[in-house]
Amino acid sequence: MGQVKRRIFISTGEVSGDLQGALLVEALYRQAEFAGIDLEIVATGGDRMVQAGAKLLANTSAIGSIGILESLRYVLPTIQTQRQVKQWLRQNPPDLVVMIDYFGPNIGIGNFTRRFFPTVPTVYYIAPQEWVWSMSAANTRRVVKATDRLLAIFPAEADYYQKWGSEVVWVGHPLIDRMQRAPSRTEARTTLGIDPDGTVISLIPASRRQEIQYILPVMFEAARQLQAKLPQVEFLIPLSLEVYRKAIEQAICSYGLRAELVAGQTQAVLAASDLAITKSGTVNLELALLNVPQVVMYRLNPITAWIAEHLLKYAAPFISPVNLVLMQPIVPELLQRQATPERIVAESLEFLLNPDRRSKLLADYEQMRQNLGEVGVSDRAAQEILSLLPALE
């Protein structure tokens, strides 16, 4: 008897979605082989998912923003992509649909699947963070309505969606798997050709276009001030997308930083660091799992921030995933007006020069790590997904 043929469609966007999607694609192929399933995975995502074996319908890794005004430039490309994807799916019906993060487009995909393929199961993996910053119940209801099974990566996320009536399985955080292959500080420095005893700070300004505009200048001015105080410091900047290379290189030059832009070796850059000054995002968790102290910052367009604060009454306890795991302020978060070069420098010097502050952070990291689940997250997620495939007629 031959293998059973199955088609899974995965929908995601942005750099982090491509990374998590790639880990899931690899695990799905592994688990499908065990189960005797001849699996075809088609997706929206990026290059990492292609390398993992997915057939890409559209590259969405550079489509992403946070905020109202910031998202306007992506409205048309997103609509066009969605239209193309839906047309392809109508002609090539999937057996199952997986949505990863990417809230707006994925709710559209979920509703489309419900309408045109009512018997096709839908899975949400890494659900929208309504459990952190929901401004109304409407979005939560939309997630629950569009999803047959939700695979949660945070314990608090699992509790939240369960209370809303979603069928939830907590699988743990996929970075736990990815970090098994991470180099040590010594190995990373050897790979990158860095002095084993030098002071290295990584700067992580951008995986979205808007972050080049609002985050990079503040971060690089802080780096310039740190360089003046600590002349021996070296800066490393991992390149998230090639499209940002020119802007970052120009900024390095204009701020007079002794910095190296490194492509394709993000994990080595992080592991080699004594400190990271970083935007908020999944990279915060990577740094924590590598035991690298970090100062987290974020800035939006001031108009967007004002609308969120005053009109939408938006408030979140934390924005960094590191702090969200235990809902405790493990790493410093500097947002909007608080994200000044002076504050960033002060927090950075605390980690670099105060051994007690550093020790406390590393102890907090260890406590956080225990709440991220056991190794095998991507395979557990893949098994849950494959278990939902409809039985053969």
Secondary structure as the mmCIF struct_conf table of DSSP 4:
data_model
#
loop_
_struct_conf.conf_type_id
_struct_conf.id
_struct_conf.beg_label_comp_id
_struct_conf.beg_label_asym_id
_struct_conf.beg_label_seq_id
_struct_conf.end_label_comp_id
_struct_conf.end_label_asym_id
_struct_conf.end_label_seq_id
HELX_LH_PP_P HELX_LH_PP_P1 GLY A 2 GLN A 3
STRN STRN1 VAL A 4 SER A 11
HELX_RH_AL_P HELX_RH_AL_P1 GLU A 14 ALA A 35
TURN_TY1_P TURN_TY1_P1 GLY A 36 GLY A 36
STRN STRN2 ILE A 37 GLY A 45
HELX_RH_AL_P HELX_RH_AL_P2 ASP A 47 ALA A 52
TURN_TY1_P TURN_TY1_P2 GLY A 53 GLY A 53
HELX_LH_PP_P HELX_LH_PP_P2 ALA A 54 ALA A 54
STRN STRN3 LYS A 55 ASN A 59
TURN_TY1_P TURN_TY1_P3 SER A 61 ALA A 62
BEND BEND1 GLY A 67 GLY A 67
HELX_RH_AL_P HELX_RH_AL_P3 ILE A 68 GLN A 91
BEND BEND2 ASN A 92 ASN A 92
BEND BEND3 ASP A 95 ASP A 95
STRN STRN4 LEU A 96 ILE A 100
BEND BEND4 ASP A 101 ASP A 101
HELX_RH_AL_P HELX_RH_AL_P4 PHE A 103 PHE A 116
TURN_TY1_P TURN_TY1_P4 PRO A 118 THR A 119
BEND BEND5 VAL A 120 VAL A 120
STRN STRN5 THR A 122 TYR A 125
BEND BEND6 ILE A 126 ILE A 126
TURN_TY1_P TURN_TY1_P5 GLN A 129 GLN A 129
HELX_RH_AL_P HELX_RH_AL_P5 GLU A 130 TRP A 133
BEND BEND7 MET A 135 SER A 136
HELX_RH_AL_P HELX_RH_AL_P6 ALA A 137 LYS A 145
TURN_TY1_P TURN_TY1_P6 ALA A 146 ALA A 146
BEND BEND8 ASP A 148 ASP A 148
STRN STRN6 ARG A 149 ALA A 152
BEND BEND9 ILE A 153 PHE A 154
HELX_RH_AL_P HELX_RH_AL_P7 PRO A 155 LYS A 163
TURN_TY1_P TURN_TY1_P7 TRP A 164 GLY A 165
STRN STRN7 VAL A 168 TRP A 170
TURN_TY1_P TURN_TY1_P8 PRO A 174 PRO A 174
HELX_RH_AL_P HELX_RH_AL_P8 LEU A 175 ARG A 178
HELX_RH_3T_P HELX_RH_3T_P1 MET A 179 ARG A 181
HELX_LH_PP_P HELX_LH_PP_P3 ALA A 182 SER A 184
HELX_RH_AL_P HELX_RH_AL_P9 ARG A 185 LEU A 192
TURN_TY1_P TURN_TY1_P9 GLY A 193 GLY A 193
TURN_TY1_P TURN_TY1_P10 PRO A 196 ASP A 197
BEND BEND10 GLY A 198 GLY A 198
STRN STRN8 VAL A 200 ILE A 204
BEND BEND11 SER A 207 ARG A 208
HELX_RH_AL_P HELX_RH_AL_P10 ARG A 209 TYR A 214
TURN_TY1_P TURN_TY1_P11 ILE A 215 ILE A 215
HELX_RH_AL_P HELX_RH_AL_P11 LEU A 216 LYS A 229
TURN_TY1_P TURN_TY1_P12 PRO A 231 GLN A 232
STRN STRN9 GLU A 234 LEU A 239
BEND BEND12 SER A 240 SER A 240
HELX_RH_3T_P HELX_RH_3T_P2 GLU A 242 TYR A 244
HELX_RH_AL_P HELX_RH_AL_P12 ARG A 245 SER A 254
TURN_TY1_P TURN_TY1_P13 TYR A 255 GLY A 256
STRN STRN10 ALA A 259 ALA A 263
BEND BEND13 GLY A 264 GLY A 264
HELX_RH_AL_P HELX_RH_AL_P13 THR A 266 ALA A 271
TURN_TY1_P TURN_TY1_P14 ALA A 272 ALA A 272
BEND BEND14 ASP A 274 ASP A 274
STRN STRN11 LEU A 275 LYS A 279
BEND BEND15 SER A 280 GLY A 281
HELX_RH_AL_P HELX_RH_AL_P14 THR A 282 LEU A 289
TURN_TY1_P TURN_TY1_P15 LEU A 290 ASN A 291
STRN STRN12 GLN A 294 TYR A 298
HELX_RH_AL_P HELX_RH_AL_P15 PRO A 302 TRP A 306
HELX_RH_PI_P HELX_RH_PI_P1 ILE A 307 LEU A 311
BEND BEND16 LEU A 312 LEU A 312
BEND BEND17 PRO A 317 PRO A 317
BEND BEND18 SER A 320 SER A 320
HELX_RH_AL_P HELX_RH_AL_P16 PRO A 321 LEU A 326
TURN_TY1_P TURN_TY1_P16 MET A 327 MET A 327
BEND BEND19 GLN A 328 GLN A 328
BEND BEND20 VAL A 331 VAL A 331
STRN STRN13 GLU A 333 LEU A 335
HELX_RH_3T_P HELX_RH_3T_P3 GLN A 336 GLN A 338
HELX_RH_AL_P HELX_RH_AL_P17 PRO A 341 LEU A 353
HELX_RH_AL_P HELX_RH_AL_P18 PRO A 355 ARG A 369
TURN_TY1_P TURN_TY1_P17 GLN A 370 ASN A 371
BEND BEND21 LEU A 372 LEU A 372
BEND BEND22 VAL A 375 VAL A 375
HELX_RH_AL_P HELX_RH_AL_P19 VAL A 377 SER A 387
TURN_TY1_P TURN_TY1_P18 LEU A 388 LEU A 388
BEND BEND23 LEU A 389 LEU A 389
HELX_LH_PP_P HELX_LH_PP_P4 PRO A 390 LEU A 392
#
